[in-house]
Amino acid sequence: MTKYIFITGGVVSGLGKGIAAASIGLILKSRGLRVINQKFDPYLNIDPGTLNPYEHGEVFVTDDGAETDLDLGHYERFTDVSLSKRSSTSAGKVYLSVLNTEREGGYKGKTVQVIPNVTDEIRTRMMAAAKENEVDVVITEVGGTVGDIESLPFIEAIRQIKYEVGFENCAYVHLTLMPYMKKAQELKTKPTQHSVKDLQGLGIQPDVIMLRSEMPIDFATKEKLALFCNVPNEAIIQNLNAQSIYEVPLMLEAEGLGDAVCKALHLECKKSDLDGWREMVERLHHPAKSVKIALVGKYIELHDAYLSVAESLIHAGIHHNSAVEIEWIDSETLTDTKTAAEKLKGASGIILPGGFGTRGIEGMIIAAQYARENKIPFFGICLGMQICVIEYARNVLGLKDADSTEMNQNTGCPVIALMSDKAGTEFPGGLMGGTLRLGKYECSLTNTSLAQKAYGEKKIWERHRHRYEFNNDFKERFEKAGLKFSGINEERGLVEIAELDTTAHPWMLAVQFHPEFKSRPNRAHPLFRDFIGAALQQTERR
């Protein structure tokens, strides 16, 4: 029978439940178990798709086109298991489903209440992963902090599940803060005690307690917590600050997390095999060289807005046994070629990530121009590809008013435009316009192109999240001017990849999709791998 693990948080938010959930997934998978992660968030938005990046960080997109919380990116990177729309649920989705059922007469005129109707909907969604996937363990992270009003239905739902599936098939892991008082030079256990007491008051006894701390926790302190919180000593797991998030699973397993979880679930499985992961972390911590990459974006004040891009650069660095120093540059600070030269001169590579809206666009165009004219390795992603096209149109084709209709609806040269497919139908999804292209689509690659050399394949599948496309009315003019379109979605005839020939530029490539969502720390994405490889060569030439 499928086992269930529920991860809750206490004391404060931002303790890293997502990393803890991903680490548990990796540890159990390394013991030969089939796992899947999912997250339930208590906010009322239907999904993070319409949230400002400064509000919630990046939106992670799954193969089936779900716009999800960034923690799903951690799950995929750690467990290497592709997730789906079922893996991310918000309170908004739950309440919407309940209210729609009520309007359709699904409750047959009965009073609709939080218990049992809302909690039943939550339980159904939480247990769907086991029914739709052949897995041994379903790992569910419950967003928010124990005690929050909005999370109470979720806590009640996970309490009920234990009685439905059996005590031996369900385990609760509670992550709390263990603050260190510098003046007294003492770790304080009281916040954890109160948090566990709150959880117990809601009917849940944690099986494992994970303690986020900046200082090591001694045995006496663990023994004290075990006594007050009704858990075995070996189930008190310290979760210390780590040099890298990829080190966390190794540290937690060394603390005995895997054994504690398996014991709580009555699982007999082999010892973990994390040798490959450990080797990867060693390469990350002991690079032989270093490279500086300028990330020019619109939301750089919150690095989580580009989390998967930053992690993918690190993955590529691991592949090349190189540290990657990311220089975060606000595109609004690039006002002309002079400011671009000042801010970008030390970079061996320039990357333009995705985004929406008009703010900061001209600065990104200046960055693309600087990379092209100075032959600095360049990688454009989603909006970054559109910027690459606009810059080339203005400064090489001489189309000075070239633009995207997203930025200027009245442009005379709409090289990027809002387009439907050849059949005249719109792409599914997206409440803001109904034309959002989401999820994985096929792309055919041109032989001997940079893209084809990177992938080593003729056809690839990549994930998308955008509304605007390259305008094929301008395709012939671009090709005559030297910009190659090396990746095409043949079903709709859409441009997926644009690049310059290596005779004109050492490495300049831009893609309409989001390759960062498929990169892994022990298997860098081919395009990020080759981009960092080109940047390292640029460093050597200097």
N, C-alpha and C positions, 0 to 999 in steps of 0.2 A: 504494500500500500504506500502511496505517496506520503512523504513527511512534509511538515510545514514549519518554517522558522519565521517568526515575526520580530522585527527590530524596531524598538521604540527609543525615543530620546527624552532626557530629562535635564532639569536645571536651566540650561540655556540652549538656544538654537545654534546652528553652525558648528556642531562638534565633529561632523564628518560621518554621519550615519551612512551616507552613500558609499564612502570608501570602506566602511566597516562591512556593509552588506556585500559589496563587490569582493572584499577580501575573504569573507566566509564562502562565497561562491567559488572562488579560486581554490581555497583550501579543500573544500569538499570534492571539487572536480579532480584535484590532484590525488584524492584518495579513491578514485575510480567511480564516483557517483555522478549521475546525470543531474544537472541543476539548471534552474532558470530563475532569474531575478525579476522582480516587479516593484513598482512604487505606487503608493496611494497618498495623494496630497489633499489636505483639508480645505484648500482655497476653492472659491466658487467659480473661478474661470473654468470654461469647458476644457481648455488646454492652454499651454503657454504660448501658443502660436501668435496671439495678438498682444502679448505683453512686451513692453519696452525692454530691450536688453539690459538696461540699467536696473530694471526692476527684478529680473529673475535670471540674468545670465543668458547664455546661448540657448537656442532651441535645438534639441537633438532630434534628428529625423531617422525613422526606422525604414526598413526595406518596403513595408507596405504603406508608407506615407504618413505615419502618425507623427504629429508635432508633440514632442515630449520634453520632460524635465532633463536637465543636463546630467543628472545622476545615472540615467540610462546609458550615457556614454561611458561612465566609469564601469558599469556592469559589463558592457560589451568588451571594453578594452581588457578587463581583468579575466573574464571567463571565456572570451572568444565565442560567445553564443549570440546569434542574431536575434533581436527581440522584435516585438510587434506592437500594434496598437493596444493589445490586451495588457501589455506590460506597464502601462501608464494610465492611471485613473485619478480624476480629481473629484472633489465633492460636487462640483458643478455638473459633471457627467452623471453622477449618481442621482442627484436631485432631479435633473432633467429627465432621466429615464423613468423615475418614479412618477413624476408629474405627467409625463406623456402616457404612461400606463393608466393613470387615473382618468385622464381625459378620454382615453379610448375605452373606458369601462372595464379595464382589466381587474379591478378590485371589486367588481360587482356591487357597487354601491356602499361598500363598507368604509368606515372612517380610516383615512390614511394617516399613519403616525410614524415618528422616527423609529420606534420599536413597535412592531417588528418590520415595517415595510422598508425603511431606509437601511436598517442593518441587514435585512435579508438581501437587498440589492448589493450591498457591499460584500457580503459573504459569497454570493453567487459569482461576483467578479473576481474575488480573491482566489476562489477554488477553480475557476475556469482554466487557469494555466495547467493544472494537473490533468484536466480532461482533454485538452487540445494538444498537449505535448507529452511524449513518453519520457518522463523525468522521475527521478527518485526523490528530489527535494525541491520544494518551491520556497524561495527566500523573498519575503515581503518586507519592504521598508515602509513604515508609517511616518509620513511627514509631520512636521510640527513638533511640539513639546508636550509631554504629558501634563495635563492640567488646562490646556487650551480648550476653550469652549467648542471651537469648530471641529476639534479632533475626537470629541467624546463618542460620536456614533461609530467611528473606526475602531476605537479601543473596545467598545462593547462588542462589535462584530468579531474581533479576533479572540475575545474572551469566549464567545459562543462556539467558535470553530473547534476549540479544544474538546468540548463536550460532544461535538458532532463526529470528529475523526478519531477520538480516543486520546488519552493523556500521553501514551507512548509515541504518538505520531505528531506531536506538536510541541514546540519549544519557543520560549520567549527570551530574547536577548535585549537587555536594557543598557543603553549607553548614556553615561552621565559625566559631569565635570567634577574633577577632584582639584579644587583650587589650592594653590600654594601661597601661604602668607609669608612674604619675604621678611617682614619685620620679626615675626615670631619663628621663622625658619621651620614652618610646620605645614603639613598637608592636612586639609580639613575634610572630615568625612560627613559632616552634618548635612550639606546639600544633597549628597547621594542618599543618605538615610531618609530624608524627607521626600525625595523624588520616588524612591522605592515604596515608601509608605503611601504616597498618592496613588501609585500604580496598584498596590495591594487593595486600596480602598475602592478601586474600580473593578476588583475581582480578578486581578492578574498577579500571579506570583512569578517573578522572573526566574529563569533557570540559570542564566549566565548574566553577570554584570560586567560591563566593560567600562573602565575608568580612564577618561582622557586626562592626561596630566603632563606637565612640563618637567616633573621631577619623578625619579624612581619611587615606587611604593614598596615599603618594607613589609615583611611577613606579618608583623604584629598588627599593622594597619589593615591588611587584608583579612586577618583573623577577626578583627573587631567588626569589620563590615559584614563578613560572613555570618557572624553571630546575630547582628542586628537586622540583617536583611533575609535571613532564613535560606541561605544558599551555601553549598559546600565551599571550603577554602579554594579548591582547585577551579571553581567556577568564577572566581574573582580575577578578571583579566586586566592587566594594565595596558593602556593604549597610549604609549609615549609619543611625543613629537618625533617625526622622522625627517630625514634629509630629503626624502622623495616619497610621494604617495605609493610608488611601486615597492618600497621597502616595507610598507605596513603589513602585508600578508605574512611576510617572513617573520616579522617581530611578533605578530599575534600568534602565529603557529608555534613559535619558540616559547610563548607564554602558556601554551596548552589549550588554545581556543578550539582547535579541531577536536581534540579528545573530549573537551567539555560539552561541545555541541552534539557529538556522536553519542555520548553517554546519555544526554538528556533525551535524545530521540531513539534510544535503544538500538543503535546501529552498530553492527560489527563490520568494520571495513579496514582496509590495509592502511599502513602508514602513508603519510603524504609524500609525494615526490615533487619537490619544488626545485630540483637541481637546475633545470633550464631557466626557471624564473630567477633563481639566485645568480646564475651566470650573467643574465641580462642586467640585473641590478649592479653587479660588479662593474660591468662595462659602463654603465651610466655614471657610477661614482668615480671611476678612474679613467677618464678619457685621455687619449694620446695627443689630442690637438683641440683647437677651438675655432669657431666661426661665428661671426656676427651677422644677424639677420634683422633687417628693418621691417617691422610689421606696421604698415600704414593703414589706419582705420578710423572709423567714426566714433567708436565706443571704447577707446583705449583706457579711459579712467577706471573701467571695471574689466579686469583681465578675463574674468569668467565669461564675458560676452564672446570671447574668441577661444574658449577653453579647448575645444577639440583641435583647432588649428595649432595652438601652442603645443599641445601634447604630441601632435603629429610631427612637428618640427623636432621635438625631443626624441621621438621614436627613430626618425631618420638619422639624428646624431648618434644614437646608440648603434645603429647599423654601421656607421662609418667610424665608430670608436672616437667620436668627437663631441665635445660640449657645444651646445648651441646657445649663444647669448642673444636673447631677443631684445631689440631696442624698440620700445613702444612709442610710436609717433602719431600724434593727433593730426589727421589730414588737414584740419583747418589752419594749422600753423604753417603749412606749405603754401605760400602766396605767390611765389614766382620761382624762376630757375635759380636765383641766388639763394633763397632760403632752402630750396631743395638741396643744393650743393652743400650748404652748411650742415644740414641735419642728416643727409644720407651719405656723405663722403666716406664715412668709416665702415659702411655696410658692404659685405661681400655678396649679399643677396637681398632682394626686395620682394615682399609678399603683400598682395592686396586681397584681404578677405571679403566675405559677403556683407550685405547690409541693405537697408531700404531707405528711400527718401533722398532729398536734395542736399541736405547739410553735408559739407565737407567734400563734395564731389570734385570740385575744381582742384583741390589739393591732391586728391588721388590721381587725377589726370596728369598733374605736374610730376608726380612720383613715377608714373608709367613712362612719361617722356624722358625723365632723367635716366631711368633704367635702360631704355632703348638706346638713347643717344650715347650713353657712356658704357654700353655693353656690359651691364651688370646683370647677372642672372635674375630673372623675374618670373614670378608665379602669381597668376591672377585666379581667384576663385569666385565663381558666381558673379556678383557685382564687379569683382576684379576683372573678369573677362570682358564685361561690358565696357568698363573703363578703358581697358586695353584697346578695344575696337574704336571707341570714340577718339582716343588720343591719336591712333593711327590715321583715322579719317581726317582729323583736323590738320595734323602736321606732316603727313606723307601724301595723302590724296588731295590735300588742299581744300577740303570741305570744312571751312572755318565755322559754319553753323551746325556741324554734325553734333547730334545729341541723342539722348534717349527720351522717348515720350513720357517716361516717368518723371524726368527732370524738367522737360519743356514740351508741352503738348503741341505747341505751335511751331516746332522746329521744321525748317525746310528740308533737312536731311536726317530723317529718323532712322539712323543705322541700328538702333535698338528700339523695339516697339512691342506693344502688347498684342500678342497674336494668338489666334486659335489654330488648330491643326488644319490639314488640307480639306478635311471633310466639313469644316465649318463649325465643328462642335468645340465647346470649351473644355479645358482640363478640369477634372473634378477637384473639389476641395476649396477651402478658403472662403470665409464669410465676407471678406473685404474685397469684393469684386468677382469672386467665383472663377478665377482663372489661375489659381495657384497650382503650379506643377510640383507635385509631391511624390516622394518615394523613388524606387529604382526604375530606371529606363535603360534600354539597350543602346549601345554606341558602337559603331563600326569604325575601325581605325585604318588609316592609310599606311601602307607598307613603307618601311624605312623612315617613318616620321619619328620625332622625339617621343611622342606618346606611345607608338607601337613598340619602339625599342624598350621603353620603360616597362610596359605591361608584358611584353613577350606574347601577346595574344592579338587576334584579329577582331574579336568581339569582347566587349566588357559590359558590366552592369554597374551603374553608379547611382547614388541617391541625389535627389534634386529638391530644391525649395526656392522657387522664384516665379515671377509672373511674366517678366519681359524676356524676349528672345532676340537673337540676331536677325535683322531684316534681310531676307534672302534676295531682295531686289538690288542690294548693293554687293552681292557676293562676287560677281565677276570682276568688278572694279577693284576690290580688295585683293583678289588673287593675282590680277595683273600687276598690282603694286607690291607684291611679295609676301602678303600675309596668307599663310596656308591654313586651310580648314581641314585638320587631320582627323577629326572625330565627328561623325554624323549619326543622328538618330534617323535611320532609314524609314521607319514607319511613318514619320511625319516630316522628314526632310529638314530637320532642325540641326543647326550647328551646335556641337557640343565642345569642340576643342579648336582653339586657334593657336598657331605658333609661327615663329620666324625660322627660316632655314638657318642652319648652323654656319653657313658662309656669311650671313649678315649679322648674326648675333650668337654668342656662345650658348645661351640657353634662355629663351623667352617663350613661355607657354602659358596659356590661360584656358580655364575650363568653366563651363556653365554649371556643372554639378558640384557636389561637396565631397571631395575625396577624403577629407579629414574624418568623416564618420566611419570609415572602414579601416583606419590605421590601427595597428596594435603595437605595444611596446616591444614585443619579440618578433614582430613582422611588420616593418615599416611599409606604409603605402608606397607603391612604385614611383609615383610622381613626386612625393615629398622626398623619397630616397634619392632620386636623381637630381632634384633641385638642390638639396644640401650637398650632393656630390659636386655639382657645378659650382656652388658657392665656395667649397673648399679649394677647388682649382683656381677660382678667382683670388682667394687668399694667398695661394702659393705664387701667383703671378705678380703680386704686389711687392 
